[in-house]
Amino acid sequence: MSEHGFHVHGPHDHALEHESHAEPHGLAGRLAVATAIIATIGALFAYMGGLTQANAGLYKNESAIKKTEASNQWNYYQAKSGKQNLAELAVELAPESRKAFYTDEIKRYKQEKEAIKKDAEKFEKESDDWSKRSDEQIHQHHRWAQATTALQISIALAAIALLTRSRRLQVGVYALSAIGVAVGVLAWLHI
């Protein structure tokens, strides 16, 4: 533009202005739209992959907590067993007047051990359940990662197709995107 407000458009300026108002068409337009859609789906898949990875870690942590609680209960069970063994020994060694006391102690320890054993087994089962849930989340995470990777490769392939103006690569973009979406569906379905 000149100092006086007069401007002469060259043919290139006119073509650029016309193109900026036109709808996408041809190979470039189709690949641009496809790339935007693929990138959006890929971002969603990446989010789901991160979510499942975080859940897997949380579930594994919960499994470890339950395993520790089970271990604590088994240690408590062992302590009661030791006391029961001492009471059993005391029945053999104690005078007659004290044998009834130690016999009652043996019965008490046996009852307490049963309750402790049930708690320990419950915690072990809970630990196993959390661990299985974690493993399922890791499997699902791998599916999301595979889907995201396929979509990222298809985006890179779209750039190459655009630069080379290759229709074969354009078909490859669509095929690889379809594979990525299919794997994403498998992840969604927990397969």
C-alpha positions in Angstrom: 0.0 0.0 0.0 1.3 3.5 -0.8 1.4 6.5 1.4 -1.8 7.9 -0.2 -4.0 4.8 0.2 -3.6 3.6 -3.3 -2.9 -0.1 -3.7 -2.4 -2.3 -6.8 -3.1 -6.0 -6.5 -0.8 -8.3 -8.3 -2.0 -11.6 -9.7 -0.5 -13.5 -6.8 -2.2 -11.3 -4.2 -5.5 -11.8 -5.9 -5.1 -15.6 -6.0 -4.2 -15.7 -2.3 -7.1 -13.6 -1.4 -9.4 -15.8 -3.5 -8.0 -19.0 -2.0 -8.5 -17.7 1.6 -12.2 -17.4 1.0 -12.6 -20.6 -0.9 -13.7 -23.9 0.7 -11.1 -26.6 0.9 -10.9 -28.7 -2.2 -8.7 -31.1 -3.9 -6.1 -33.3 -2.3 -4.8 -30.5 0.0 -8.3 -29.6 1.3 -9.3 -33.2 1.9 -6.1 -34.1 3.7 -6.3 -30.9 5.8 -9.8 -31.8 7.0 -8.9 -35.5 7.5 -5.8 -34.5 9.5 -7.8 -32.3 11.7 -10.3 -35.1 12.4 -7.6 -37.6 12.9 -5.7 -35.3 15.3 -8.9 -34.7 17.3 -9.6 -38.4 17.6 -6.0 -39.0 18.5 -6.1 -36.5 21.3 -9.2 -38.2 22.7 -7.4 -41.6 22.5 -4.3 -40.2 24.1 -6.4 -38.9 27.0 -8.0 -42.2 27.5 -4.6 -43.9 27.3 -3.3 -41.6 30.1 -6.5 -42.2 32.1 -6.2 -45.9 32.0 -2.5 -45.8 32.8 -3.3 -43.6 35.9 -6.1 -45.9 36.9 -3.8 -48.9 36.6 -1.3 -47.3 39.0 -4.0 -46.4 41.5 -5.5 -49.9 41.4 -2.0 -51.5 41.8 -1.4 -49.2 44.8 -4.8 -50.3 46.3 -3.7 -53.9 45.7 -0.5 -53.3 47.6 -2.3 -51.7 50.5 -4.7 -54.7 50.7 -1.7 -57.1 50.5 -0.1 -55.2 53.4 -3.2 -55.4 55.4 -3.4 -59.2 54.7 0.2 -59.5 55.8 -0.5 -57.7 59.0 -3.4 -60.0 59.7 -1.2 -63.1 59.0 1.4 -61.7 61.4 -1.2 -61.2 64.0 -2.4 -64.8 63.3 1.1 -66.0 63.9 1.4 -64.1 67.1 -1.8 -65.7 68.3 -0.5 -69.1 67.2 2.6 -68.6 69.3 0.6 -67.7 72.3 -1.6 -70.7 71.7 1.4 -72.9 71.5 2.7 -71.5 74.8 -0.7 -72.1 76.4 -0.6 -75.7 75.1 2.9 -76.1 76.6 1.7 -74.6 79.9 -1.2 -77.1 80.1 1.5 -79.8 80.1 3.8 -78.1 82.6 1.5 -76.1 84.9 0.1 -77.4 88.2 -3.4 -78.8 88.1 -4.9 -75.7 89.6 -3.7 -73.6 86.5 -4.5 -76.1 83.7 -8.1 -75.0 83.3 -6.9 -71.4 82.8 -4.5 -72.4 80.1 -7.1 -74.7 78.4 -9.5 -71.7 78.3 -6.7 -69.6 76.8 -6.2 -72.2 74.1 -9.9 -72.1 73.1 -9.8 -68.3 73.1 -6.7 -68.2 70.9 -8.3 -70.7 68.4 -11.4 -68.5 68.2 -9.4 -65.3 67.7 -7.3 -67.0 65.1 -10.3 -68.0 63.0 -11.6 -64.4 62.9 -8.1 -63.1 62.1 -7.7 -65.8 59.3 -11.0 -64.7 57.7 -9.8 -61.1 57.7 -6.5 -62.0 56.2 -8.1 -64.1 53.5 -10.6 -61.3 52.8 -7.7 -58.8 52.4 -5.9 -61.2 50.1 -8.9 -61.6 47.9 -9.4 -57.8 47.7 -5.7 -57.5 46.8 -6.1 -60.0 44.0 -9.2 -58.2 42.8 -7.5 -54.8 42.7 -4.5 -56.4 40.9 -6.7 -57.9 38.2 -8.4 -54.5 37.7 -5.0 -53.0 37.3 -4.0 -55.6 34.8 -7.1 -54.9 32.8 -6.4 -51.2 32.8 -2.9 -51.8 31.6 -4.2 -53.9 28.7 -6.7 -51.2 27.9 -3.9 -48.6 28.1 -1.8 -50.6 25.6 -4.8 -50.6 23.2 -5.3 -46.9 23.5 -1.5 -46.3 22.9 -1.6 -48.6 19.8 -4.6 -46.6 18.5 -3.0 -43.3 19.2 0.3 -44.4 17.5 -1.6 -45.5 14.4 -3.3 -42.1 14.2 -0.1 -40.2 14.7 1.6 -42.2 11.9 -1.4 -41.5 9.7 -1.0 -37.7 10.4 2.7 -37.9 9.4 1.7 -39.9 6.3 -0.8 -37.2 5.4 1.9 -34.5 5.5 4.1 -36.7 3.1 1.1 -37.3 0.9 0.4 -33.6 0.7 4.0 -32.7 -0.1 4.3 -35.5 -2.8 0.7 -35.1 -4.0 0.5 -38.9 -3.9 -3.0 -40.5 -4.1 -1.6 -43.8 -2.9 -0.3 -42.2 0.3 -3.7 -40.5 0.7 -5.3 -44.0 0.6 -2.7 -45.1 3.1 -3.7 -42.2 5.4 -7.3 -43.3 5.4 -6.5 -47.0 5.8 -4.1 -46.4 8.7 -6.6 -44.0 10.3 -9.3 -46.7 10.0 -7.0 -49.2 11.7 -6.3 -46.7 14.5 -10.0 -46.0 15.1 -10.7 -49.8 15.0 -8.1 -50.4 17.7 -9.5 -47.5 19.7 -12.9 -49.2 19.5 -11.3 -52.4 20.8 -9.9 -50.4 23.7 -13.3 -48.8 24.4 -14.9 -52.3 24.4 -12.1 -53.6 26.7 -11.0 -56.2 24.1 
